[in-house]
Amino acid sequence: MPPNHIPLIPYRPTLPAADAARAFYDTMRLRRTVRMFSDRPVPREIIESIILAAGTAPSGANKQPWRFVAVSDPTLKHKIRLAAEEEEREFYTRRAPPEWLVDLAPFGTDTDKEFLDVAPWLIAVFKLAKDDDGGATYYVNESVGIAVGLLLAAAHHAGLATLTHTPSPMGFLTQVLARPANERAFLLIPIGHPAPGAVVPDITRKPLGEIAAFEEG
Ligand SMILES: Cc1cc2nc3c(=O)[nH]c(=O)nc-3n(C[C@H](O)[C@H](O)[C@H](O)COP(=O)(O)O)c2cc1C
């Protein structure tokens, strides 16, 4: 055995592999980005498990270059809302190229971000440009992107709705949440239960033939 290695603990699904793979897909196909949240509280314990699941993601040289700041404090959430809405006003009136606004039209999004007050938790995701001890981090965007994917899947698995939100630029999160200089805002993820009667855009997902190619032997 190479040094610093331990035996792998295998994961064995309770279903046959094909059924397990299909069952997971059947769960994930119901994940939707939700923009209408209920204010129903979500216990911190659930958020902790979801963040722990995200933290199992692979990362460049295992640097784990992520930080998840979970906010339920109403005053902080409101500060985040006000700052996000300011950026969004700039985006919609000045920064967004016309094509982007056309692409966004079907989603009915605008500068009003009420969900930032309503959702019981906002998870601000930061990427670590440098380790906390000043050391290098690698493949940071790839690593944090994978971690967020796991976070969204874990929340969905727990029956919670999420919104992947990018009020760009997100530098205000560093100020509002008083984060250190090595952390860069990556995404803002409201998380909670959907509002009763919540609706989502009627979108389609590309079929397998469009998202995959197989070169079989
Ligand atoms: C990186 C990224 C940024 C996004 N930013 C926003 C956003 O700022 N506001 C928003 O309402 N939705 C945002 N979305 C959500 C997308 O619009 C949504 O994922 C897409 O329309 C597909 O819908 P679905 O998630 O329900 O499958 C973002 C998604 C991603 C992955």
The ligand as an SDF file (V2000), in Angstrom:
LIG
                    3D

 31 33  0  0  0  0  0  0  0  0999 V2000
  -24.4350   29.7520  -12.4020 C   0  0  0  0  0  0  0  0  0  0  0  0
  -25.9170   30.0080  -12.3900 C   0  0  0  0  0  0  0  0  0  0  0  0
  -26.3830   31.2840  -12.1500 C   0  0  0  0  0  0  0  0  0  0  0  0
  -27.7550   31.5240  -12.0730 C   0  0  0  0  0  0  0  0  0  0  0  0
  -28.1890   32.7850  -11.7530 N   0  0  0  0  0  0  0  0  0  0  0  0
  -29.5080   32.9960  -11.5550 C   0  0  0  0  0  0  0  0  0  0  0  0
  -29.9580   34.2470  -11.0590 C   0  0  0  0  0  0  0  0  0  0  0  0
  -29.1650   35.1480  -10.7610 O   0  0  0  0  0  0  0  0  0  0  0  0
  -31.2890   34.4290  -10.8810 N   0  0  0  0  0  0  0  0  0  0  0  0
  -32.1960   33.4360  -11.1500 C   0  0  0  0  0  0  0  0  0  0  0  0
  -33.3910   33.6650  -10.9660 O   0  0  0  0  0  0  0  0  0  0  0  0
  -31.7950   32.2220  -11.5970 N   0  0  0  0  0  0  0  0  0  0  0  0
  -30.4690   31.9710  -11.7760 C   0  0  0  0  0  0  0  0  0  0  0  0
  -30.0340   30.7370  -12.1760 N   0  0  0  0  0  0  0  0  0  0  0  0
  -31.0230   29.6430  -12.3520 C   0  0  0  0  0  0  0  0  0  0  0  0
  -31.2220   29.2650  -13.8160 C   0  0  0  0  0  0  0  0  0  0  0  0
  -32.0100   30.2180  -14.4670 O   0  0  0  0  0  0  0  0  0  0  0  0
  -31.8870   27.8720  -13.8480 C   0  0  0  0  0  0  0  0  0  0  0  0
  -31.0250   26.9210  -13.2880 O   0  0  0  0  0  0  0  0  0  0  0  0
  -32.2360   27.4370  -15.2690 C   0  0  0  0  0  0  0  0  0  0  0  0
  -33.2030   28.2790  -15.8030 O   0  0  0  0  0  0  0  0  0  0  0  0
  -32.7110   25.9840  -15.3170 C   0  0  0  0  0  0  0  0  0  0  0  0
  -33.8390   25.8230  -14.4970 O   0  0  0  0  0  0  0  0  0  0  0  0
  -33.8770   24.7180  -13.3630 P   0  0  0  0  0  0  0  0  0  0  0  0
  -32.7590   25.0110  -12.4090 O   0  0  0  0  0  0  0  0  0  0  0  0
  -35.2330   24.8270  -12.7580 O   0  0  0  0  0  0  0  0  0  0  0  0
  -33.6400   23.3680  -14.0410 O   0  0  0  0  0  0  0  0  0  0  0  0
  -28.6770   30.4700  -12.2840 C   0  0  0  0  0  0  0  0  0  0  0  0
  -28.1850   29.1770  -12.5120 C   0  0  0  0  0  0  0  0  0  0  0  0
  -26.8320   28.9470  -12.5400 C   0  0  0  0  0  0  0  0  0  0  0  0
  -26.3350   27.5330  -12.7410 C   0  0  0  0  0  0  0  0  0  0  0  0
  1  2  1  0
  2  3  1  0
  2 30  2  0
  3  4  2  0
  4  5  1  0
  4 28  1  0
  5  6  2  0
  6  7  1  0
  6 13  1  0
  7  8  2  0
  7  9  1  0
  9 10  1  0
 10 11  2  0
 10 12  1  0
 12 13  2  0
 13 14  1  0
 14 15  1  0
 14 28  1  0
 15 16  1  0
 16 17  1  0
 16 18  1  0
 18 19  1  0
 18 20  1  0
 20 21  1  0
 20 22  1  0
 22 23  1  0
 23 24  1  0
 24 25  2  0
 24 26  1  0
 24 27  1  0
 28 29  2  0
 29 30  1  0
 30 31  1  0
M  END
$$$$
